[in-house]
Amino acid sequence: MDNKKNTYNGLALVLFEKMQQDNIEYIYRGEFNTGITDSILNLAETNLDNSKDGKKTRKRVYFILVEGLQNITRHQEEVENTDDIPGLLIIQRKSYDYVITTGNLIKSESVEHLKGLLEKINSLDKKELKEYYRTILSSRTFSAKGGAGLGLIEIARKSGNKLNFGFEKLNETFSFFYLQTRINVVKNNDQLTTDEISIKNTNTLHRTLEDNKILLNFSGIFNQDKLISLLSIIDGHIRQKKVAMRNKVYNIMIELLQNIARHADDYVKNTVDGHYGIFFVSEHNSGFTFTAGNYIKKDKAEMLKAKIDSVNNLTQTELSKLHFQTMLSYKEERIDYIGLGITDMRIKSKNPFVYDFYPVDDEFDFYSLQVTITKRPPKMKKFEIEPTEDTPYVLLAEEKPVFLIKGMSYPENSLEFYKPVLEWLMKYSKNPKSLTAFEVRLKYYNTSTTKEFIKLLNIIEEISKKSAVTIKWYYDIEDEDAFALAAQFSKLINLDFQIIPFEVNYFDDNIL
């Protein structure tokens, strides 16, 4: 099976290079709740503890990160319907400083007030900031959620730098607020980019995340501690999902993250436990997409390609058999961990992998692998209408799926009667079963019913693009007009349309 190019895989290399260039450690875009913020802080604490920075610097970074996350959650509570534009956190570790960028939705009417407050804070020196903080505190003009800019003042005080900020107007109601804080590791640093360029780059990166629905993006050293922290962050996001989906997410993430931690090759040598790579998760309407990327030596690439192509060509039954055989042939010193992990992911995802190898130099490639989990569409409830003297019995049952209309059809308002029937079938047409059968057994139907049946046939034709459709149209053997009308219907669509004669008492048979 030929590997198909995919935007997520190409994006893996682009983001990896971007994050290395800008020294971005990780990005989170999504809902911020207590569980997620705690997990983000745990990951940050692990990274800080592994750094060579002084204790004072680590404490300042941690404090500002806590304040920034609280700022997001406060605004998240105040602004309703934030699902389309979730919050943002970016952490950068540059040569001379840390840069923490947060972003959240605010009401557009608040922009001028917030801008004025930030400009005032930036106009004050260290001593003046301290006095301003005391003045607001003593005036008691703040609320239980913070308010009056106390958090922003404290961020400015602890960072020792001016606050960089920007606003993007989304519409008349909402704007997106970016706050960027710099914590110097090296004093009197003159190697920094300008604030204007920093916010502009952040906004461009944010658009990329939004366009690709990326929830979490981590770039850096991968090891077991990072794996646990990243799983915790995603756990906070998917906790409301069904157990089967959550288990698949965990399994795929663990395999991909451990694959980087164990098997990636270091293009840039490091003394830290683990290996460099990138990992990001995207959530879309149909499911989740996981993308991992890392350096690999060229002499491993061909073997890895062969393994991926091999499992991509196997059925689920063949995959299960291969996985079992691999487990039986287990020998600790010779076990094929990579092959075992790839097979396991392929079984659980039920979708072919997409991969790429991008040449780096004569020795290394950049390898990216994408795994997709598809959400199961919710089952449609059975739709049933009991017959009356002038309306037919209707049964639309997806689990069969045999759709039946029988009896008499001359309602006072055919448009109103058949509207829910057509709406149900339109929903079904989005994701039909592989086989779909329609049966129509009508003793009599009026002209207005005929108009609704033409609409029905149009929907059936849509269903036939994704399903093998059969139509059995029964007519009274003694009614030539009924046969002629059925024949006209059959010419409207190019499908298996069977016109079947029957005796009158056949109407009373219950075929289901």
C-alpha positions, -999 to 999 in steps of 0.1 A, spaced: 0 0 0 15 33 -10 18 59 17 -5 89 11 8 123 19 -12 141 47 -12 177 60 -7 166 96 25 148 87 39 177 67 28 199 96 48 178 121 81 189 105 70 225 101 59 227 137 90 209 149 113 233 131 92 263 143 92 251 179 130 245 178 137 278 162 116 297 188 126 274 216 90 264 223 87 236 248 50 230 246 17 244 236 -18 237 250 -49 249 232 -83 240 247 -104 240 277 -87 250 310 -101 233 341 -86 224 375 -74 189 364 -58 202 332 -41 232 348 -27 209 376 -13 186 349 2 215 330 18 228 362 32 193 369 48 191 335 62 226 339 76 217 373 93 186 358 109 206 331 120 233 355 135 207 379 155 192 350 168 226 339 200 241 351 183 274 361 186 287 396 160 281 423 149 318 422 143 317 385 124 285 387 101 299 414 94 331 394 86 311 363 62 288 382 45 317 399 39 335 366 26 303 350 1 298 379 -11 335 376 -14 332 338 -35 300 340 -57 315 366 -62 345 343 -74 322 316 -98 303 338 -113 335 352 -121 349 318 -133 314 307 -160 316 335 -170 351 326 -174 345 288 -200 320 276 -198 298 245 -160 297 243 -158 263 227 -150 276 192 -120 297 205 -105 278 234 -77 292 257 -40 291 248 -7 285 266 28 286 251 60 281 270 94 290 255 128 285 270 152 308 251 189 311 257 185 343 278 150 340 292 117 322 296 87 335 277 52 325 288 23 334 265 -13 330 275 -44 337 254 -81 338 261 -114 351 247 -127 383 262 -156 406 255 -147 432 229 -162 459 252 -135 451 278 -105 457 254 -101 494 260 -102 491 298 -78 461 298 -54 479 274 -54 510 296 -47 489 327 -18 471 310 -3 504 297 -5 519 332 12 488 347 40 491 320 45 528 329 54 520 365 88 511 379 93 484 405 87 506 435 56 522 419 42 488 410 44 478 447 27 509 458 0 505 431 -7 470 443 -11 481 479 -35 509 468 -58 486 450 -56 460 478 -66 486 504 -94 501 482 -111 467 481 -122 472 445 -115 436 436 -138 406 434 -135 370 445 -123 362 410 -94 387 412 -103 418 393 -88 452 393 -56 438 377 -40 424 408 -28 393 390 -14 414 361 5 436 386 20 406 403 31 391 370 48 424 361 65 426 396 77 390 396 89 390 360 108 423 363 98 432 327 71 451 308 41 430 299 38 424 262 2 421 250 -21 422 219 -57 419 209 -73 403 179 -109 414 173 -130 384 162 -164 401 160 -184 428 177 -189 406 207 -156 389 213 -118 395 210 -88 373 217 -63 386 243 -27 376 242 -4 382 272 33 376 269 56 376 299 94 374 298 114 362 328 151 369 324 176 342 332 205 364 321 203 400 334 207 430 311 199 409 281 200 427 248 195 397 225 157 397 225 134 401 195 111 431 196 76 427 213 58 435 180 74 406 162 68 382 191 31 388 193 28 386 155 45 353 155 23 340 183 -8 350 164 4 332 133 12 301 153 -22 303 170 -40 304 136 -22 272 126 -33 255 158 -69 266 153 -70 256 116 -57 221 125 -77 218 157 -45 210 177 -52 205 214 -17 197 227 17 202 211 49 192 229 83 195 214 115 186 233 129 157 253 106 127 257 109 103 286 85 84 310 80 115 332 69 136 303 47 108 290 28 107 323 23 145 324 11 147 288 -14 118 294 -27 137 324 -33 169 304 -52 149 277 -71 130 304 -85 163 316 -98 170 281 -114 136 273 -127 126 307 -163 130 295 -157 107 265 -169 71 265 -146 46 282 -138 28 249 -127 60 233 -106 71 263 -89 37 264 -80 40 227 -66 75 232 -44 64 261 -32 33 243 -22 52 211 -6 81 230 15 57 252 27 38 222 36 69 202 53 87 231 73 56 242 83 50 207 100 85 207 114 80 242 129 46 234 137 45 197 143 80 183 178 88 172 195 120 184 204 144 156 216 168 182 234 149 210 221 156 245 230 144 280 194 144 292 175 112 297 152 107 266 152 118 230 141 149 210 108 147 191 74 163 186 39 151 195 5 167 189 -31 157 192 -59 171 170 -96 166 177 -121 169 148 -157 160 143 -150 124 132 -124 116 159 -88 122 171 -56 124 151 -22 117 168 10 128 151 45 120 163 78 130 147 114 124 155 149 120 139 158 85 127 189 72 110 185 64 73 196 27 78 165 22 99 141 39 76 136 12 50 129 -15 76 104 8 93 87 16 60 83 -21 52 67 -28 86 42 1 83 33 -9 48 29 -45 59 4 -38 87 -14 -13 66 -23 -41 41 -36 -65 67 -72 -71 78 -82 -68 114 -82 -107 116 -48 -109 101 -35 -82 124 -48 -100 155 -31 -132 143 2 -114 137 1 -97 171 -6 -130 188 22 -148 170 47 -120 179 37 -123 215 42 -161 214 77 -157 199 87 -134 227 124 -135 236 135 -107 259 167 -100 241 152 -102 206 117 -89 209 106 -65 181 92 -37 203 86 -14 173 68 -40 152 47 -50 182 37 -14 190 29 -7 154 7 -37 151 -11 -29 184 -18 7 173 -31 -5 140 -55 -30 157 -68 -3 181 -72 25 156 -87 4 128 -74 29 104 -43 27 81 -12 48 92 0 77 72 38 84 74 66 104 59 104 104 59 119 138 52 157 139 44 178 159 68 213 150 57 233 119 46 228 102 79 193 113 93 157 115 82 128 132 100 102 105 105 65 114 112 37 90 119 0 98 120 -27 76 137 -64 83 136 -92 71 158 -126 75 144 -155 82 166 -185 60 163 -215 79 151 -244 79 176 -271 53 167 -303 68 153 -334 59 172 -361 38 155 -387 60 138 -422 47 137 -456 61 128 -488 41 135 -513 40 107 -547 58 106 -575 57 81 -557 82 58 -520 79 67 -497 49 63 -477 28 88 -441 40 86 -411 21 101 -375 34 97 -352 11 117 -315 17 112 -305 -16 128 -324 -36 102 -321 -16 80 -354 -22 61 -376 9 57 -413 2 53 -442 23 42 -476 6 39 -513 12 40 -532 43 28 -517 77 22 -540 106 16 -534 129 46 -549 164 48 -513 178 47 -488 154 30 -460 180 34 -464 181 72 -469 143 75 -438 133 55 -415 161 68 -402 141 98 -398 110 76 -377 128 51 -356 145 79 -349 112 95 -337 97 62 -316 128 55 -297 122 88 -294 85 79 -279 94 45 -249 110 62 -237 76 74 -259 47 61 -254 10 66 -236 -9 38 -270 -24 27 -303 -5 27 -337 -18 16 -369 1 10 -403 -14 7 -435 5 -3 -469 -13 0 -496 12 -5 -532 5 -14 -538 41 -24 -519 74 -23 -530 108 -35 -512 134 -57 -497 153 -28 -482 121 -15 -467 115 -49 -448 148 -46 -433 137 -13 -423 104 -28 -402 123 -54 -384 139 -25 -380 105 -9 -364 91 -40 -339 120 -42 -328 111 -7 -326 74 -15 -303 84 -44 -280 102 -20 -280 71 3 -270 49 -27 -237 68 -30 -226 52 3 -248 21 5 -261 -7 -17 -298 2 -21 -327 -20 -32 -363 -8 -36 -393 -31 -37 -424 -13 -48 -456 -35 -45 -487 -27 -64 -522 -42 -67 -521 -67 -96 -555 -54 -107 -545 -17 -107 -528 -7 -140 -525 29 -130 -506 20 -98 -482 0 -120 -477 29 -145 -470 53 -116 -445 29 -101 -428 25 -135 -425 63 -137 -409 64 -102 -384 37 -112 -372 59 -141 -363 88 -118 -334 70 -102 -309 45 -116 -311 19 -88 -323 -17 -82 -360 -8 -84 -383 -39 -83 -420 -35 -92 -438 -64 -77 -475 -74 -81 -495 -89 -52 -530 -98 -41 -550 -72 -21 -547 -91 12 -509 -89 10 -512 -54 24 -520 -69 58 -488 -90 61 -463 -78 86 -429 -84 70 -408 -72 100 
